[in-house]
Amino acid sequence: MSAFIQKKVNICKNVFLVPEVGLINNMKDNTGTKEGRKIYAGMKIQADI
């Protein structure tokens, strides 16, 4: 299972940031062993010319 949240943030007319936070949960395998989960964060900056 995975889920994420993104939000576009305008800095000025043609420049914006897109921060993202997400969760990856590997749940359990077929023997019932927990496979773990990871939380991550990142950001993209973009300038449209």
BELPEFEN-V417580 format. One record per backbone hydrogen bond with DSSP energy under -0.5 kcal/mol. NH is the residue of the N-H (numbers start at 1). CO is the residue of the C=O. Records with the same first field share a line. If there is no record, write none. Layout:
BEGIN
NH = CO, CO
END
This chain:
BEGIN
3 = 23
5 = 21
7 = 19
9 = 17
11 = 15
12 = 15
15 = 12
16 = 46
17 = 9
18 = 44
19 = 7
20 = 42
21 = 5
22 = 40
23 = 3
24 = 38
25 = 1
26 = 24, 36
29 = 33
32 = 29
35 = 27
36 = 27
38 = 24
40 = 22
42 = 20
44 = 18
46 = 16
48 = 14
49 = 47
END
